Amino acid sequence: MTWEYTQLRFVPKGKSWTGEIEELWLDEKQLISRRHPQHDVTLVGLMNELGQQGWELITYAQPFTGYHGGCYTFKRQIK
């Protein structure tokens, strides 16, 4: 089998999780930035979209750099 991978990286707004996202990237494409907030884009919504496209969540990593946020890695089989 051959796999392809994608990553969803985010920084939440504030110091506690409210569901609001301050920055969000899908691979190298920034979808939400501090200057361009997107109130209609949610982390769960994007994860559901990826699932509908055949992506499977394989890892979650929270960095130890002192900022809140994380990185979800997904894979799907190349047909």
DSSP file (Angstrom, degrees, kcal/mol; ACC not computed):
  #  RESIDUE AA STRUCTURE BP1 BP2  ACC     N-H-->O    O-->H-N    N-H-->O    O-->H-N    TCO  KAPPA ALPHA  PHI   PSI    X-CA   Y-CA   Z-CA
    1    1 A M              0   0    0      0, 0.0     2,-0.4     0, 0.0    78,-0.1   0.000 360.0 360.0 360.0 148.0    0.0    0.0    0.0
    2    2 A T        -     0   0    0     76,-0.4    76,-3.1     2,-0.0     2,-0.3  -0.970 360.0-162.7-119.5 135.6    1.0    3.6   -0.7
    3    3 A W  E     -A   77   0A   0     -2,-0.4     2,-0.3    74,-0.3    74,-0.2  -0.831  10.9-155.6-117.9 152.2   -0.1    6.4    1.6
    4    4 A E  E     -A   76   0A   0     72,-2.5    72,-1.9    -2,-0.3     2,-0.3  -0.933  17.9-152.1-120.0 153.5   -0.3   10.1    1.4
    5    5 A Y  E     -A   75   0A   0     -2,-0.3     2,-0.3    70,-0.2    70,-0.2  -0.882  13.5-177.2-127.1 152.7   -0.3   12.4    4.4
    6    6 A T  E     -A   74   0A   0     68,-1.9    68,-2.9    -2,-0.3     2,-0.4  -0.980  14.0-144.1-144.3 154.5   -1.6   15.8    5.4
    7    7 A Q  E     -A   73   0A   0     -2,-0.3    20,-2.9    66,-0.2     2,-0.6  -0.972   4.9-160.7-127.3 138.7   -1.3   17.9    8.5
    8    8 A L  E     -AB  72  26A   0     64,-2.7    64,-3.0    -2,-0.4     2,-0.4  -0.968  19.8-176.5-114.3 113.0   -3.8   20.2   10.2
    9    9 A R  E     +AB  71  25A   0     16,-2.2    16,-2.8    -2,-0.6     2,-0.3  -0.899   5.0 174.7-116.3 141.3   -2.0   22.6   12.6
   10   10 A F  E     -AB  70  24A   0     60,-2.3    60,-1.9    -2,-0.4    14,-0.2  -0.977  28.2-155.9-146.7 156.7   -3.7   25.2   14.9
   11   11 A V  E     - B   0  23A   0     12,-2.5    11,-2.4    -2,-0.3    12,-1.8  -0.989  30.0-136.6-127.3 119.3   -3.2   27.8   17.6
   12   12 A P  E     - B   0  21A   0      0, 0.0     2,-0.4     0, 0.0     9,-0.3  -0.337  23.3-104.2 -74.5 160.0   -6.3   28.4   19.7
   13   13 A K  S    S-     0   0    0      7,-2.3     5,-0.3     9,-0.0     3,-0.2  -0.706  84.7  -2.3 -82.9 129.7   -7.4   31.9   20.7
   14   14 A G  S    S-     0   0    0     -2,-0.4    54,-0.1     1,-0.2     8,-0.1  -0.241  97.5 -69.4  84.7-175.2   -6.6   32.7   24.3
   15   15 A K  S    S+     0   0    0      2,-0.1     2,-0.3    -2,-0.0    -1,-0.2   0.570 113.7  50.6 -96.4 -11.1   -5.1   30.6   27.0
   16   16 A S  S    S-     0   0    0     -3,-0.2     2,-0.6    52,-0.0    -3,-0.0  -0.925  97.1 -94.8-126.1 155.2   -8.0   28.2   27.5
   17   17 A W        +     0   0    0     -2,-0.3    -3,-0.1     1,-0.2     4,-0.1  -0.543  50.9 154.0 -75.3 113.9   -9.9   26.2   24.8
   18   18 A T        -     0   0    0     -2,-0.6    -1,-0.2    -5,-0.3     3,-0.1   0.418  66.0-105.8-111.4  -6.7  -13.0   28.1   23.8
   19   19 A G  S    S+     0   0    0      1,-0.4    24,-0.3    -6,-0.1     2,-0.3   0.219  83.9 123.6  95.1 -13.8  -13.3   26.6   20.3
   20   20 A E        -     0   0    0     -7,-0.2    -7,-2.3    22,-0.1     2,-0.5  -0.624  51.2-148.0 -82.7 140.6  -12.0   29.8   18.7
   21   21 A I  E     -B   12   0A   0     -2,-0.3    17,-0.3    -9,-0.3     3,-0.1  -0.922  17.7-174.8-113.8 130.2   -9.0   29.4   16.5
   22   22 A E  E    S+     0   0A   0    -11,-2.4     2,-0.3    -2,-0.5    -1,-0.1   0.843  78.3  11.2 -88.6 -39.3   -6.4   32.2   16.1
   23   23 A E  E     +B   11   0A   0    -12,-1.8   -12,-2.5    10,-0.1     2,-0.3  -0.998  65.7 176.9-141.4 143.0   -4.3   30.5   13.4
   24   24 A L  E     -BC  10  32A   0      8,-2.1     7,-2.5    -2,-0.3     8,-1.6  -0.981   3.2-175.4-149.6 133.2   -4.9   27.4   11.3
   25   25 A W  E     -BC   9  30A   0    -16,-2.8   -16,-2.2    -2,-0.3     2,-0.5  -0.970  17.3-157.8-127.0 143.6   -2.9   25.7    8.5
   26   26 A L  E >  S-BC   8  29A   0      3,-2.6     3,-2.1    -2,-0.4     2,-0.3  -0.965  79.4 -49.4-115.5 108.2   -3.6   22.7    6.3
   27   27 A D  T 3  S-     0   0    0    -20,-2.9   -18,-0.1    -2,-0.5   -21,-0.1  -0.504 124.3 -22.4  56.0-121.3   -0.2   21.6    5.2
   28   28 A E  T 3  S+     0   0    0     -2,-0.3     2,-0.6    -3,-0.1    -1,-0.3   0.427 117.1  99.2 -96.9   1.6    1.5   24.9    4.0
   29   29 A K  E <   -C   26   0A   0     -3,-2.1    -3,-2.6     2,-0.0     2,-0.6  -0.799  66.7-143.5 -94.3 118.5   -1.8   26.8    3.3
   30   30 A Q  E     +C   25   0A   0     -2,-0.6    -5,-0.3    -5,-0.2     3,-0.1  -0.715  21.9 175.7 -82.5 118.8   -2.8   29.1    6.1
   31   31 A L  E     +     0   0A   0     -7,-2.5     2,-0.4    -2,-0.6    -6,-0.2   0.767  69.6  27.0 -93.4 -31.6   -6.6   29.1    6.4
   32   32 A I  E     +C   24   0A   0     -8,-1.6    -8,-2.1     5,-0.1     2,-0.3  -0.999  68.0 173.5-133.9 135.1   -7.0   31.4    9.4
   33   33 A S        -     0   0    0      3,-1.2     3,-0.1    -2,-0.4   -10,-0.1  -0.891  45.9-106.5-133.1 167.3   -4.7   34.1   10.5
   34   34 A R  S    S+     0   0    0     -2,-0.3   -11,-0.1     1,-0.2    -1,-0.1   0.871 123.2  45.2 -60.4 -36.5   -4.8   36.8   13.2
   35   35 A R  S    S+     0   0    0      1,-0.2    -1,-0.2    -3,-0.0    -3,-0.0   0.754 121.0  38.6 -78.7 -24.7   -5.4   39.4   10.6
   36   36 A H  S    S-     0   0    0     -3,-0.1    -3,-1.2     2,-0.0    -1,-0.2  -0.630  78.3-173.4-128.4  73.0   -8.0   37.4    8.7
   37   37 A P        -     0   0    0      0, 0.0     2,-0.5     0, 0.0   -15,-0.1  -0.332  10.5-155.0 -66.5 150.1  -10.2   35.5   11.3
   38   38 A Q    >   -     0   0    0    -17,-0.3     3,-0.8     3,-0.1   -17,-0.2  -0.917  12.9-179.2-127.5 102.4  -12.7   33.1    9.9
   39   39 A H  T 3  S+     0   0    0     -2,-0.5    -1,-0.1     1,-0.2     0, 0.0   0.669  81.5  57.3 -79.2 -15.7  -15.7   32.6   12.3
   40   40 A D  T 3  S+     0   0    0      2,-0.0     2,-0.5     0, 0.0    -1,-0.2   0.494  90.5  84.7 -92.5  -3.0  -17.4   30.0   10.1
   41   41 A V    <   -     0   0    0     -3,-0.8     2,-0.3   -20,-0.1   -20,-0.2  -0.873  58.6-179.1-100.8 126.5  -14.4   27.6   10.0
   42   42 A T     >  -     0   0    0     -2,-0.5     4,-2.3     1,-0.1     5,-0.2  -0.894  36.5-125.3-123.0 156.1  -14.1   25.2   12.9
   43   43 A L  H  > S+     0   0    0    -24,-0.3     4,-2.3    -2,-0.3     5,-0.2   0.928 114.4  47.1 -62.1 -46.0  -11.5   22.6   13.8
   44   44 A V  H  > S+     0   0    0      1,-0.2     4,-2.5     2,-0.2    -1,-0.2   0.894 110.1  53.7 -64.4 -40.1  -14.2   19.9   14.0
   45   45 A G  H  > S+     0   0    0      1,-0.2     4,-2.1     2,-0.2    -1,-0.2   0.918 110.5  46.1 -60.4 -44.1  -15.7   21.0   10.7
   46   46 A L  H  X S+     0   0    0     -4,-2.3     4,-2.4     2,-0.2    -1,-0.2   0.891 111.1  52.3 -66.4 -38.6  -12.4   20.7    8.9
   47   47 A M  H  X S+     0   0    0     -4,-2.3     4,-2.2     1,-0.2    -2,-0.2   0.895 109.2  50.3 -64.3 -38.6  -11.7   17.3   10.5
   48   48 A N  H  X S+     0   0    0     -4,-2.5     4,-2.2     2,-0.2    -2,-0.2   0.905 109.4  51.4 -64.1 -41.3  -15.1   16.1    9.3
   49   49 A E  H  X S+     0   0    0     -4,-2.1     4,-1.3     2,-0.2    -2,-0.2   0.921 109.6  49.5 -60.8 -44.0  -14.4   17.4    5.8
   50   50 A L  H  <>S+     0   0    0     -4,-2.4     5,-2.6     1,-0.2     3,-0.4   0.909 109.6  52.2 -62.0 -41.3  -11.1   15.5    5.8
   51   51 A G  H ><5S+     0   0    0     -4,-2.2     3,-1.6     1,-0.2    -1,-0.2   0.898 106.5  52.8 -61.0 -40.9  -12.9   12.3    6.9
   52   52 A Q  H 3<5S+     0   0    0     -4,-2.2    -1,-0.2     1,-0.3    -2,-0.2   0.771 105.7  55.6 -65.4 -25.1  -15.4   12.7    4.1
   53   53 A Q  T 3<5S-     0   0    0     -4,-1.3    -1,-0.3    -3,-0.4    -2,-0.2   0.375 128.2 -98.5 -87.7   3.8  -12.4   12.9    1.7
   54   54 A G  T < 5S+     0   0    0     -3,-1.6    23,-0.3     1,-0.3     2,-0.3   0.521  75.1 144.1  95.2   6.1  -11.0    9.6    3.0
   55   55 A W      < -     0   0    0     -5,-2.6     2,-0.4    -6,-0.2    -1,-0.3  -0.599  33.8-155.9 -81.0 140.7   -8.5   10.9    5.4
   56   56 A E  E     -D   75   0A   0     19,-2.8    19,-2.2    -2,-0.3     2,-0.3  -0.966  19.2-121.2-117.8 129.9   -7.9    9.0    8.6
   57   57 A L  E     +D   74   0A   0     -2,-0.4    17,-0.3    17,-0.2     3,-0.1  -0.532  38.1 164.8 -69.4 128.4   -6.5   10.7   11.8
   58   58 A I  E     +     0   0A   0     15,-3.1     2,-0.3     1,-0.4    16,-0.2   0.685  56.8  11.4-117.7 -29.4   -3.3    8.9   12.8
   59   59 A T  E     -D   73   0A   0     14,-1.5    14,-2.4     2,-0.0     2,-0.4  -0.993  46.7-160.8-148.4 156.4   -1.6   11.2   15.3
   60   60 A Y  E     -D   72   0A   0     -2,-0.3     2,-0.4    12,-0.2    12,-0.2  -0.995  16.4-173.7-131.9 131.8   -2.0   14.3   17.4
   61   61 A A  E     -D   71   0A   0     10,-2.3    10,-2.2    -2,-0.4    -2,-0.0  -0.991  12.0-161.0-128.5 132.6    1.0   16.2   18.8
   62   62 A Q        -     0   0    0     -2,-0.4     8,-0.2     8,-0.2     6,-0.1  -0.959  29.1-123.5-109.3 123.9    1.0   19.1   21.1
   63   63 A P        -     0   0    0      0, 0.0     3,-0.4     0, 0.0     6,-0.1  -0.261   2.6-141.7 -68.1 152.5    4.3   21.0   21.0
   64   64 A F  S    S+     0   0    0      1,-0.2     4,-0.1     2,-0.1    -2,-0.0  -0.061  74.0 106.5 -99.4  30.3    6.3   21.5   24.1
   65   65 A T  S    S-     0   0    0      2,-0.3    -1,-0.2     1,-0.0     3,-0.1   0.447  96.4-104.2 -91.7  -0.1    7.3   25.1   23.1
   66   66 A G  S    S+     0   0    0     -3,-0.4     2,-0.3     1,-0.4    -2,-0.1   0.264  88.1 106.1  97.5 -13.1    5.0   26.8   25.6
   67   67 A Y  S    S-     0   0    0      1,-0.0    -1,-0.4   -56,-0.0     2,-0.3  -0.741  71.8-116.0 -99.7 153.3    2.2   27.8   23.2
   68   68 A H        +     0   0    0     -2,-0.3     2,-0.3   -54,-0.1   -54,-0.0  -0.602  68.5  78.9 -83.3 144.6   -1.1   26.1   23.1
   69   69 A G        -     0   0    0     -2,-0.3     2,-0.3   -58,-0.2   -58,-0.2  -0.937  51.3-144.6 149.7-169.4   -2.0   24.4   19.9
   70   70 A G  E     -A   10   0A   0    -60,-1.9   -60,-2.3    -2,-0.3     2,-0.4  -0.991  13.1-115.1-174.9 178.9   -1.4   21.2   18.1
   71   71 A C  E     -AD   9  61A   0    -10,-2.2   -10,-2.3    -2,-0.3     2,-0.5  -0.976  17.7-162.3-138.6 119.1   -0.8   19.2   15.0
   72   72 A Y  E     -AD   8  60A   0    -64,-3.0   -64,-2.7    -2,-0.4     2,-0.5  -0.874   9.7-157.2 -99.5 132.6   -3.1   16.5   13.6
   73   73 A T  E     -AD   7  59A   0    -14,-2.4   -15,-3.1    -2,-0.5   -14,-1.5  -0.943  11.7-174.7-112.3 132.7   -1.7   14.2   11.0
   74   74 A F  E     -AD   6  57A   0    -68,-2.9   -68,-1.9    -2,-0.5     2,-0.3  -0.854   4.0-166.5-120.9 155.7   -4.0   12.3    8.7
   75   75 A K  E     -AD   5  56A   0    -19,-2.2   -19,-2.8    -2,-0.3     2,-0.3  -0.968   5.8-178.3-137.5 157.9   -3.3    9.6    6.0
   76   76 A R  E     -A    4   0A   0    -72,-1.9   -72,-2.5    -2,-0.3     2,-0.2  -0.981  34.7-100.9-150.3 152.5   -5.2    8.0    3.2
   77   77 A Q  E     -A    3   0A   0     -2,-0.3     2,-0.5   -23,-0.3   -74,-0.3  -0.514  29.7-130.0 -75.9 136.2   -4.4    5.3    0.7
   78   78 A I              0   0    0    -76,-3.1   -76,-0.4    -2,-0.2    -1,-0.1  -0.751 360.0 360.0 -83.8 127.6   -3.3    6.4   -2.7
   79   79 A K              0   0    0     -2,-0.5    -1,-0.1   -78,-0.1   -76,-0.0   0.435 360.0 360.0 -95.1 360.0   -5.3    4.4   -5.3
